[in-house]
Amino acid sequence: MDEELEEVSFTIIASAGTARSCYIEAMDKAEAGKFEEAEALLKEGQKTFIGAHDAHFGLIQKEAEGNKTEFALILMHAEDQLMSAEAFGILAERHIALAKRLADLESRA
């Protein structure tokens, strides 16, 4: 396996994993009513996710230039982690919004 491909794959895995962890922690904070902390974690996750996305996009750009990327299970795993982190980010945004809405409704009751 190409060392560069391996390095990019591990960058994607590490960044996507960190982003996903931030998103999960953000949802936990929102459930606890700690909305500022939740928003900060969401932003941290989004920033980290961009790093994973950019690394992956670099591979796509190289392939568009005619430099084929060989199949590697580690890259497939990295892409799976990237998609999972993206889904968690979307869910975290919605979860935080719903938690805020619920807290607002409960405060009015």
Secondary structure, DSSP 4 states (H G I P E B T S, - for coil): --HHHHHHHHHHHHHHHHHHHHHHHHHHHHHTT-HHHHHHHHHHHHHHHHHHHHHHHHHHHHHHTT-PPPP-HHHHHHHHHHHHHHHHHHHHHHHHHHHHHHHHHHHH-
